[in-house]
Amino acid sequence: MEYEEAVASAPAGWRHFGIEDVARLPEAVRAHEMARVPAGEPAERIVRALFWSLVYHLEPERWDELAHSEPIAPELVASLPGDVDVALDVGAGSGRLTQHLVARSRRVIAIEPSAGLGALLAQRLPQVEVLAAWAERLPLRHGCSQLTAACGAFRAGSSRSSTPSAQSGSRPRGGGASRCRGGKLPITPRASMISSDRSIRRTRW
């Protein structure tokens, strides 16, 4: 979401946070978020723009509650391919989508930058490998998964279809050591982007 759009779409409850809460974000997260804030922005606009990031990183239990109140549409889950070697969940949160990938894959890797949500996910699904990373820079070898999915790939009002579609997401790029053992996995991309029938960002605060 672009900065101006984030400012304009902040829910009424954005005052739950203040500018001082931005300083409570983990250093790497704060730097990542503030990089998109124009110079000289007033505190109110910064808090509005970063509202969902503040919830995500500072109140993971609240985010988890919101996420589980909006389950993924069963028909979207059913449309995902099954019996794959490795599935990758990008922006896994607390595991709303990950739990479905476990039943369809022999190995699941969850990418989640929030320490709090990653901890919740690891506790619920100990068989899943949770990596702390950003979607923009995945610490994985090119083509290491056969199914790549992102629960939040489509936001409310998107003009793109919410049904799974082939993408190149199974070929993540970025630095860091590969987590795909031996690099011997098939590299044919089969990626899906899916969303719930409503967006968490529309939840009232």
C-alpha positions in Angstrom: 0.0 0.0 0.0 1.3 3.4 -1.0 2.0 6.0 1.8 -0.8 8.4 0.9 -3.3 5.5 0.6 -2.3 4.2 4.0 -2.8 7.7 5.5 -6.2 8.0 3.9 -7.4 4.5 4.8 -6.4 4.4 8.4 -9.4 3.3 10.6 -11.0 5.6 13.1 -9.1 3.8 15.9 -5.7 5.0 14.7 -5.5 7.1 17.8 -5.0 3.9 19.7 -1.3 4.6 19.0 0.8 7.8 19.3 4.0 8.9 17.6 5.9 7.5 20.6 4.8 4.0 19.7 6.8 4.2 16.4 9.9 4.3 18.5 8.8 1.0 20.1 9.0 -0.9 16.8 12.0 -3.2 16.3 14.9 -1.2 14.8 14.9 -3.0 11.5 11.1 -2.7 11.2 11.1 1.0 12.1 13.8 1.7 9.5 11.9 -0.2 6.9 8.6 1.7 7.6 10.1 5.1 8.0 11.9 4.8 4.7 8.6 5.5 3.0 7.7 8.5 5.1 8.3 11.9 3.4 10.5 14.3 5.2 8.7 16.8 7.4 5.5 14.8 7.9 3.5 15.7 10.9 3.1 13.0 13.7 -0.6 12.4 13.0 0.0 11.4 9.4 2.9 9.1 10.3 0.8 7.3 12.9 -2.1 7.0 10.4 0.2 5.6 7.7 1.9 3.1 10.1 -1.2 2.1 12.0 -1.4 -1.5 10.7 2.3 -2.0 11.0 2.0 -0.9 14.6 -0.8 -3.4 15.3 1.1 -6.1 13.5 4.4 -5.7 15.4 3.4 -4.3 18.7 0.1 -6.1 19.3 0.4 -9.4 17.5 -2.4 -11.0 19.7 -4.8 -8.3 18.4 -3.8 -9.0 14.8 -4.2 -12.7 15.4 -7.7 -12.1 16.7 -8.6 -10.1 13.7 -7.1 -12.6 11.3 -8.9 -15.6 12.7 -12.2 -13.8 12.7 -11.9 -13.8 8.9 -11.1 -17.3 7.7 -10.0 -18.0 4.2 -12.8 -18.9 1.8 -12.8 -22.8 1.6 -13.1 -22.7 -2.2 -9.8 -20.8 -2.4 -8.1 -23.3 -0.2 -9.5 -26.1 -2.2 -8.1 -24.6 -5.4 -4.5 -24.8 -4.2 -2.4 -27.6 -5.5 -1.6 -30.5 -3.1 1.1 -33.0 -2.6 4.1 -30.7 -3.2 7.5 -31.0 -1.7 7.9 -27.5 -0.5 5.4 -24.7 0.1 6.3 -21.2 0.9 4.0 -18.8 2.9 5.0 -15.2 2.5 3.8 -12.9 5.2 2.5 -15.9 7.2 1.3 -13.9 10.2 0.1 -16.3 12.9 -0.6 -19.1 10.4 -4.1 -18.5 9.0 -3.0 -19.8 5.6 0.0 -21.8 6.8 -2.2 -24.4 8.5 -3.7 -25.3 5.2 -0.3 -25.6 3.4 0.8 -28.1 6.0 -1.8 -30.6 4.8 -0.7 -30.1 1.2 3.1 -30.1 1.5 5.8 -32.3 2.9 7.7 -29.2 4.0 6.4 -25.7 4.7 8.5 -22.5 5.1 6.8 -19.5 6.6 8.3 -16.0 6.0 7.2 -13.6 8.8 8.9 -10.3 9.8 7.0 -9.9 13.0 8.7 -11.6 16.0 5.4 -11.8 17.9 3.4 -13.4 15.1 6.3 -15.7 14.2 6.4 -17.0 17.7 2.6 -17.6 17.7 3.0 -19.5 14.4 5.9 -21.6 15.7 4.0 -22.5 18.8 0.9 -23.6 16.8 2.6 -25.3 14.0 6.0 -26.6 15.3 6.6 -28.6 12.1 6.8 -25.4 10.1 10.1 -23.6 9.5 9.6 -20.0 10.4 12.1 -17.4 8.9 12.2 -13.8 9.9 12.4 -11.9 6.7 10.7 -9.4 4.4 8.8 -10.4 1.3 10.9 -8.0 -0.7 14.1 -9.9 0.1 13.5 -13.6 0.7 16.5 -15.6 2.1 15.8 -18.4 -0.2 17.4 -19.9 -3.4 15.8 -19.1 -6.7 13.0 -21.7 -7.5 13.2 -23.6 -4.2 9.5 -24.1 -3.7 6.7 -25.6 -5.8 3.9 -23.6 -4.1 4.3 -20.0 -3.0 1.3 -18.3 -1.4 0.5 -15.0 0.3 -2.7 -14.6 2.3 -2.7 -10.8 2.0 -1.9 -10.7 -1.7 -5.1 -8.8 -2.5 -6.4 -6.0 -0.5 -9.9 -4.6 -0.3 -11.0 -2.9 -3.5 -8.3 -4.6 -5.6 -9.2 -4.9 -9.3 -7.3 -8.1 -9.5 -9.1 -11.4 -9.2 -9.0 -13.1 -5.7 -8.8 -16.6 -7.2 -5.4 -18.3 -7.2 -3.3 -17.6 -10.2 0.1 -18.6 -11.5 2.8 -16.2 -10.6 6.6 -16.3 -10.4 6.6 -16.2 -6.6 8.1 -19.7 -6.4 11.3 -18.1 -7.6 12.2 -15.9 -4.7 15.2 -13.7 -5.0 17.5 -12.1 -2.3 20.6 -12.6 -0.3 21.4 -15.1 2.4 21.9 -18.8 2.4 19.5 -21.1 0.8 17.1 -23.0 3.1 16.3 -25.6 0.4 18.4 -28.6 1.2 21.0 -29.4 -1.4 19.3 -27.2 -4.0 18.0 -30.4 -5.6 14.3 -29.6 -5.6 12.3 -29.1 -8.8 12.3 -25.4 -9.8 9.2 -25.3 -11.9 7.2 -22.4 -10.5 3.7 -23.1 -9.2 2.6 -20.1 -7.2 -0.7 -18.9 -5.9 -1.8 -15.7 -4.4 -5.0 -15.9 -2.3 -7.0 -13.8 0.0 -9.9 -14.2 2.4 -13.3 -13.0 1.2 -12.8 -9.8 3.3 -9.7 -7.9 4.2 -8.4 -7.5 7.7 -7.8 -3.9 6.8 -11.6 -3.3 6.6 -12.1 -4.4 10.2 -13.5 -1.6 12.3 -11.5 -0.3 15.2 
